[in-house]
Amino acid sequence: MGRAALCRLMALVTAFGMLAGPVAADGNDPRAYTLDDVAWIAGHWQGAGLGGRVEEGWFGPAGGTMVGVFRLTGHGSAPVLEFLILTQESSGVTYRFKHFGPDYVAWEDEPITLRLTGASTTRATFENTAWAEGQLKRLVYTLADEATLEILVDLPPDPFTVILTRKE
């Protein structure tokens, strides 16, 4: 195959990829997901895990965002806090968060960023599209029943699941 033919083939492949758009883990276009697809995460959740007491709370969708907080206490050291935000963007739903100590000093310079790549009425998968070794690879929220939220934290090589119950 000559250089000109190879260039035309590459242009065709690139154009097809751009027309097809991104594909999520479940085969859907992640741009099709909205905050309404994950609104079921809203609420106050608590449980034991990570060597202490875990709480995660989410406000429902409003103004193109869902805002949440995470708190880990009683694990033998200072509390771990996270500020969580889901935003509706043209590329789909983006999940960003940072860790903080009780002095409100962030652990990271830039937020950890994940994309919603799969969603149903009981499951939401957020993936780190810029994943590298030693980083969080994905979070999977599963509503096991109306009162139980399971969060898979895929942090290779040791993923773990935190099980929380809805606090009324």
Backbone bond lengths (Angstrom), bond angles and torsions (degrees), N, CA, C in turn:
res aa  C-N    CA-C-N  psi(-1)  N-CA   C-N-CA  omega(-1)  CA-C   N-CA-C  phi
1 M - - - 1.461 - - 1.516 107.10 -
2 G 1.312 115.53 130.32 1.459 121.02 -179.42 1.515 112.03 -74.99
3 R 1.308 115.85 166.23 1.456 122.31 -179.09 1.530 111.63 -59.92
4 A 1.318 118.22 -42.74 1.469 121.81 -179.24 1.524 110.47 -63.52
5 A 1.330 116.67 -43.14 1.470 120.46 179.54 1.527 110.63 -65.86
6 L 1.337 117.09 -39.62 1.461 121.35 178.08 1.521 110.77 -63.97
7 C 1.328 117.02 -40.81 1.468 121.09 177.96 1.526 110.90 -63.38
8 R 1.336 117.41 -41.84 1.467 121.02 178.18 1.529 110.34 -64.13
9 L 1.354 117.26 -40.84 1.461 121.50 179.19 1.524 110.24 -63.60
10 M 1.336 117.43 -44.82 1.463 121.04 179.40 1.526 110.68 -63.49
11 A 1.320 117.12 -39.45 1.467 120.83 178.21 1.524 110.31 -63.77
12 L 1.326 116.90 -40.33 1.457 121.33 179.05 1.524 110.86 -66.00
13 V 1.328 116.75 -44.88 1.463 120.58 178.74 1.524 110.50 -61.99
14 T 1.321 117.60 -43.72 1.465 121.75 179.10 1.523 110.62 -63.19
15 A 1.316 117.06 -45.09 1.468 120.82 179.63 1.518 110.83 -62.83
16 F 1.331 117.74 -41.66 1.460 120.65 178.75 1.518 110.45 -62.01
17 G 1.325 116.61 -43.44 1.461 120.56 178.98 1.510 111.71 -61.94
18 M 1.322 117.51 -38.75 1.458 120.81 179.57 1.521 110.65 -69.83
19 L 1.321 117.73 -36.42 1.458 120.56 178.29 1.517 111.60 -70.51
20 A 1.330 115.73 -38.30 1.459 119.98 -177.58 1.521 110.96 -68.61
21 G 1.321 117.88 -32.09 1.451 121.59 179.79 1.515 111.32 76.89
22 P 1.323 116.25 175.22 1.455 120.40 -178.47 1.517 111.00 -70.25
23 V 1.323 115.94 152.69 1.456 121.43 178.76 1.520 108.14 -123.64
24 A 1.336 116.56 130.40 1.457 122.13 -179.62 1.519 110.29 -82.47
25 A 1.319 115.01 173.24 1.459 121.46 -178.77 1.526 111.78 -58.07
26 D 1.328 117.49 -31.67 1.462 120.41 -179.53 1.526 112.56 -91.91
27 G 1.338 117.33 9.90 1.460 121.41 177.96 1.518 114.07 89.25
28 N 1.333 117.68 -5.68 1.454 121.37 -179.96 1.527 110.38 -90.34
29 D 1.302 115.30 161.40 1.464 121.72 175.32 1.532 107.10 -77.38
30 P 1.360 119.61 119.13 1.461 120.26 -178.06 1.517 113.57 -60.77
31 R 1.335 117.95 -19.60 1.468 120.27 177.69 1.515 110.94 -68.81
32 A 1.339 117.51 -16.64 1.455 120.96 -178.63 1.527 112.25 -80.30
33 Y 1.331 117.85 -17.16 1.464 120.60 -179.05 1.520 110.50 -75.66
34 T 1.329 115.05 146.00 1.457 121.25 176.83 1.524 108.77 -129.41
35 L 1.312 115.16 170.62 1.461 119.81 177.00 1.522 111.70 -61.52
36 D 1.321 116.94 -28.95 1.465 119.54 177.75 1.524 112.07 -61.27
37 D 1.336 116.67 -27.34 1.468 120.61 178.81 1.526 112.66 -68.36
38 V 1.332 116.89 -20.15 1.467 120.47 -178.66 1.527 112.20 -121.78
39 A 1.317 117.42 13.25 1.468 121.70 -178.26 1.525 111.96 -60.24
40 W 1.325 117.59 -23.77 1.465 121.47 179.96 1.529 112.69 -64.81
41 I 1.334 118.78 -12.96 1.465 121.85 176.83 1.532 110.56 -72.10
42 A 1.330 117.65 -22.72 1.467 121.72 -176.65 1.523 111.13 -55.44
43 G 1.320 115.04 140.83 1.455 121.32 178.39 1.512 110.98 137.31
44 H 1.322 114.81 -179.25 1.466 122.39 178.90 1.525 106.97 -109.01
45 W 1.323 115.67 119.50 1.461 122.97 -175.86 1.525 109.41 -118.73
46 Q 1.340 117.00 143.01 1.455 119.79 179.66 1.515 110.65 -149.36
47 G 1.328 115.06 158.42 1.458 120.04 177.43 1.517 110.84 175.35
48 A 1.325 115.01 179.08 1.461 121.21 176.27 1.523 108.35 -91.70
49 G 1.317 115.32 142.80 1.457 119.05 177.78 1.515 110.59 171.47
50 L 1.312 115.65 160.91 1.465 121.77 178.88 1.523 111.74 55.51
51 G 1.331 116.29 29.44 1.456 121.17 177.79 1.513 114.72 79.60
52 G 1.318 118.39 13.24 1.458 120.95 -179.06 1.511 111.66 -160.91
53 R 1.329 115.53 -152.70 1.458 122.73 178.52 1.523 108.27 -102.54
54 V 1.322 116.12 128.68 1.456 122.45 -177.82 1.527 108.43 -112.21
55 E 1.333 115.35 135.66 1.467 121.41 172.30 1.513 108.48 -133.00
56 E 1.319 115.58 139.83 1.463 120.70 173.35 1.515 106.73 -139.33
57 G 1.316 116.11 131.53 1.456 121.03 -179.87 1.516 110.59 -130.17
58 W 1.326 115.28 139.84 1.470 121.35 -179.29 1.522 110.51 -131.17
59 F 1.345 115.96 135.85 1.460 121.50 167.12 1.517 107.66 -85.23
60 G 1.329 117.46 148.96 1.456 121.91 177.46 1.524 112.00 -69.17
61 P 1.337 116.34 173.07 1.467 120.81 -177.81 1.529 112.62 -62.60
62 A 1.345 114.68 135.26 1.466 122.05 173.90 1.518 107.28 -164.67
63 G 1.307 116.58 135.21 1.454 120.71 176.45 1.518 113.91 61.75
64 G 1.328 117.31 29.84 1.456 120.86 179.02 1.518 114.47 76.63
65 T 1.351 116.85 15.34 1.456 120.80 -179.95 1.524 111.66 -139.75
66 M 1.318 115.16 158.59 1.459 124.08 161.57 1.523 104.19 -127.22
67 V 1.334 116.72 131.86 1.455 121.43 -176.70 1.523 108.51 -115.52
68 G 1.342 115.02 138.25 1.451 119.97 -180.00 1.511 112.95 -141.12
69 V 1.329 114.92 166.84 1.458 122.66 175.47 1.526 108.57 -135.63
70 F 1.330 114.74 152.45 1.458 122.55 176.92 1.515 106.87 -130.97
71 R 1.360 115.55 140.86 1.458 119.54 177.42 1.521 109.16 -142.05
72 L 1.339 115.47 130.45 1.458 122.95 174.12 1.513 107.10 -117.76
73 T 1.344 116.54 122.23 1.463 121.51 -179.59 1.521 109.63 -131.44
74 G 1.343 115.33 164.64 1.455 121.28 173.35 1.511 115.41 69.45
75 H 1.325 117.75 26.14 1.461 120.63 -179.67 1.528 111.86 -106.67
76 G 1.337 116.31 19.16 1.451 120.89 175.51 1.516 114.77 90.96
77 S 1.314 118.05 2.48 1.469 120.93 176.17 1.521 108.73 -146.44
78 A 1.332 116.32 -175.79 1.465 120.99 -177.84 1.532 110.61 -59.15
79 P 1.318 116.45 150.29 1.465 119.09 178.84 1.529 112.63 -57.42
80 V 1.318 115.09 146.29 1.462 121.77 173.03 1.524 106.15 -103.51
81 L 1.313 116.64 128.30 1.455 122.25 -179.00 1.515 109.14 -123.20
82 E 1.326 116.03 146.64 1.469 121.24 175.14 1.517 108.64 -134.79
83 F 1.310 115.90 140.63 1.452 122.29 170.45 1.524 105.70 -104.78
84 L 1.334 117.30 125.00 1.464 123.58 -172.77 1.528 109.56 -117.62
85 I 1.313 116.95 140.50 1.468 119.44 176.04 1.528 109.57 -145.92
86 L 1.319 114.46 130.74 1.468 122.05 171.20 1.519 106.11 -104.89
87 T 1.318 116.61 131.71 1.464 120.15 178.80 1.512 110.00 -126.03
88 Q 1.322 114.90 141.90 1.457 121.91 174.43 1.515 107.67 -86.30
89 E 1.328 116.89 119.93 1.458 122.19 -179.43 1.522 108.94 -128.15
90 S 1.313 117.20 169.27 1.469 120.25 179.83 1.524 111.39 -62.51
91 S 1.334 117.30 -24.87 1.468 121.55 179.52 1.525 112.19 -87.50
92 G 1.327 117.65 0.16 1.461 121.93 -179.02 1.516 110.19 121.41
93 V 1.326 115.88 -150.51 1.464 121.51 -178.54 1.529 108.61 -100.89
94 T 1.326 115.62 129.30 1.458 122.25 179.10 1.526 109.28 -113.52
95 Y 1.333 115.72 136.37 1.464 124.31 179.16 1.531 106.64 -111.22
96 R 1.331 116.29 120.33 1.464 120.62 177.45 1.519 109.04 -125.31
97 F 1.337 115.82 143.87 1.451 119.05 175.14 1.519 111.11 -155.84
98 K 1.330 113.96 159.14 1.461 122.82 174.63 1.521 108.60 -134.99
99 H 1.325 115.16 150.54 1.458 122.54 173.91 1.529 109.11 -92.11
100 F 1.331 115.23 146.27 1.466 121.63 177.69 1.520 109.41 -137.72
101 G 1.313 116.25 152.88 1.453 122.12 168.44 1.510 108.51 -91.04
102 P 1.334 118.01 176.86 1.471 119.88 -179.39 1.530 112.68 -65.46
103 D 1.346 118.07 -14.21 1.457 121.24 176.65 1.527 112.20 -86.19
104 Y 1.329 117.07 4.72 1.460 125.41 178.85 1.526 112.73 64.00
105 V 1.321 116.17 27.81 1.456 121.44 173.89 1.527 107.53 -95.57
106 A 1.319 115.99 124.55 1.467 121.08 -177.67 1.521 111.20 -70.45
107 W 1.328 116.22 142.60 1.460 122.09 176.77 1.524 110.92 -78.79
108 E 1.337 117.02 -30.81 1.462 121.87 -177.29 1.529 109.85 -111.38
109 D 1.328 116.31 148.34 1.461 120.15 174.24 1.525 110.34 -73.35
110 E 1.318 116.31 -43.05 1.465 122.40 -179.30 1.524 109.00 -115.18
111 P 1.325 117.91 150.03 1.464 119.09 178.99 1.529 111.87 -67.02
112 I 1.313 114.87 152.36 1.458 121.34 170.32 1.520 105.56 -76.34
113 T 1.324 117.51 130.71 1.461 121.58 -173.08 1.517 110.73 -121.49
114 L 1.331 115.42 129.43 1.460 123.12 178.68 1.522 108.72 -127.57
115 R 1.323 117.22 156.51 1.469 122.79 176.89 1.524 109.34 -116.22
116 L 1.321 116.32 140.32 1.459 121.06 174.01 1.520 108.04 -71.14
117 T 1.336 116.45 114.33 1.466 120.93 -176.84 1.519 112.92 -114.29
118 G 1.319 117.30 -3.01 1.455 120.82 177.11 1.516 108.99 -163.19
119 A 1.327 116.95 138.04 1.462 119.57 -178.81 1.519 110.58 -152.66
120 S 1.326 114.57 142.78 1.459 122.30 172.32 1.526 106.57 -143.64
121 T 1.299 117.45 -169.92 1.465 120.42 -179.16 1.528 111.88 -75.29
122 T 1.339 118.27 -7.82 1.459 120.68 -179.86 1.530 113.92 -136.79
123 R 1.327 117.54 3.73 1.466 118.99 -176.42 1.529 110.37 -147.99
124 A 1.344 115.48 137.35 1.463 121.46 176.55 1.520 108.35 -136.54
125 T 1.320 116.18 127.12 1.465 121.68 179.58 1.516 108.85 -112.39
126 F 1.329 114.89 123.33 1.464 122.35 178.17 1.521 107.12 -114.81
127 E 1.333 116.87 124.40 1.457 120.69 -176.66 1.518 111.88 -117.22
128 N 1.332 114.52 144.34 1.457 121.93 175.58 1.520 106.78 -82.67
129 T 1.316 117.02 104.14 1.466 120.87 -175.50 1.522 112.23 -75.12
130 A 1.335 116.67 -10.50 1.470 120.41 177.25 1.530 109.45 -114.48
131 W 1.329 116.62 32.55 1.453 121.92 -173.01 1.523 112.18 -60.45
132 A 1.318 114.79 139.34 1.466 123.01 173.60 1.526 107.30 -137.96
133 E 1.306 116.69 157.09 1.460 122.51 -179.81 1.525 110.69 -49.16
134 G 1.336 116.32 135.62 1.453 121.05 179.22 1.512 114.20 89.34
135 Q 1.331 117.83 -1.43 1.463 121.84 -179.20 1.525 110.73 -110.70
136 L 1.314 114.98 163.55 1.457 121.16 173.31 1.519 108.79 -62.71
137 K 1.317 116.52 127.57 1.468 120.84 -178.66 1.528 111.35 -91.83
138 R 1.325 116.49 -44.12 1.479 119.14 -179.90 1.519 110.24 -161.50
139 L 1.327 114.60 159.48 1.460 124.02 169.47 1.520 106.73 -122.83
140 V 1.328 116.19 133.29 1.455 120.64 176.74 1.527 107.89 -124.32
141 Y 1.331 115.63 114.69 1.457 122.37 176.32 1.515 108.27 -94.33
142 T 1.342 116.49 128.37 1.461 121.11 178.57 1.521 108.87 -129.15
143 L 1.320 115.97 125.86 1.462 121.43 174.58 1.525 106.67 -87.64
144 A 1.339 116.24 95.71 1.462 121.38 -176.27 1.526 110.88 -66.43
145 D 1.324 116.36 -38.07 1.459 124.08 171.29 1.523 106.47 -156.95
146 E 1.306 118.17 -179.56 1.468 120.49 -174.08 1.525 113.41 -58.88
147 A 1.338 117.05 -21.42 1.460 120.08 -175.78 1.523 113.79 -114.48
148 T 1.339 118.85 4.12 1.464 121.26 -175.28 1.521 111.30 -129.99
149 L 1.323 115.17 123.51 1.454 122.44 177.27 1.525 108.56 -115.65
150 E 1.325 116.00 124.25 1.460 121.44 177.09 1.524 107.78 -107.83
151 I 1.337 116.19 132.28 1.457 120.80 179.43 1.525 108.38 -121.11
152 L 1.324 115.54 111.22 1.459 121.04 174.54 1.517 107.47 -83.57
153 V 1.321 116.16 122.13 1.458 122.47 177.35 1.524 106.25 -105.99
154 D 1.315 116.35 102.78 1.463 121.66 -176.52 1.523 108.45 -90.14
155 L 1.324 114.18 89.20 1.457 122.48 179.53 1.529 106.72 -118.06
156 P 1.352 116.79 85.93 1.466 120.01 -175.66 1.532 111.69 -57.18
157 P 1.303 118.62 143.99 1.461 126.33 9.48 1.523 113.70 -93.62
158 D 1.339 118.46 7.78 1.462 121.24 -174.33 1.518 113.14 -125.70
159 P 1.336 118.51 73.64 1.465 119.13 176.66 1.530 110.21 -65.00
160 F 1.325 115.83 153.17 1.461 120.09 178.66 1.522 109.08 -146.80
161 T 1.330 115.94 162.39 1.458 122.04 179.67 1.517 109.51 -120.30
162 V 1.318 115.98 134.80 1.459 123.29 174.50 1.518 106.77 -107.79
163 I 1.332 116.30 129.11 1.471 121.41 -179.55 1.522 108.40 -108.91
164 L 1.330 115.86 122.71 1.452 122.33 -177.56 1.517 110.41 -121.73
165 T 1.330 115.71 151.99 1.459 120.00 175.65 1.528 108.82 -115.09
166 R 1.326 114.41 151.35 1.464 120.12 -178.87 1.524 109.31 -70.92
167 K 1.318 116.35 130.04 1.462 122.25 175.94 1.519 107.30 -98.15
168 E 1.284 115.83 125.87 1.471 120.39 -179.26 1.494 111.74 -85.83
